[in-house]
Amino acid sequence: MGGGFVFENESELRARIVEMQSEHQALEIAIHTLQEVAAPDLFALRRLKKRKLQLKDAIARMRSRLIPDLNA
């Protein structure tokens, strides 16, 4: 999980964060739906939850890049 994205400016970074938040929300819905079935596919469920967590972490890292470095 490198996420080798290079952003030209803050607006590109913010746009990517919005895209990732949308994907995170879609995963939340997919996970909830999968959990509702009588015999959920546990492997698929685990994979979705892992991806959701990866997105959450990546979003947090990107948001931290938007905070100005006060030591600069």
N, C-alpha and C positions, 0 to 999 in steps of 0.2 A: 504494500500500500504506500506508494511513493507520492502519487498525486502530483506529478511533475508539471504543474500548471505555472506558467509565467504570466503575470498580469501587468499590462502596460500602465494601468492607472486604477484609482480607487473605484471608479464606476464599474470597471470590468470585474473587480473583486466582489463588489456588492451584487452584481448580476449573477455571478457564479454561486454566491451564498444563497440567493433566492432560488436558483435552480436546485441546489442541494437540499434546501428546506422542503421544496416541493417533492423531491424524491423521497425524503425522510417521511413526509406525511403519507405518501402513497404506500410506503413500506408498512407504516403503522396500520393502515387500513387492511392491507394484504395479510398481515400477521393476525389481526383481530378476526378477519374472515376465516382464515385457516384454522384458528383455534376453535371456531364455532362448529366445525364439522365433527361428526361422530368419531371418526378415526383419522385425526390429522396426520399428515406426513411429517414426522418429527425431524427428519433430515432437512426437508425444505424449510420448516419452521426455524430450525437452528441457523440455517444459511441466511434467511431473511433477517433474523435478529442480529446476526453478526454484521451484515451489511449496514443495517440501521445504526448500529453502534459505531461502525467506521465512519459513517456520514456525520453522526453527531460529533465525533472527535475532530473530523476535518472542518466542520463548520466552526467549532470553537477555535481551532487554530487560525482560520481565516479571519474570524472576528477579532482575534487578538492582534492580527496584522493591521487592523484599521485603527487601533489605539496608538496615538502618537508616542514616540519614545521620549520620555521626559528628560532622559540623560543626554540626549543628543545636543 
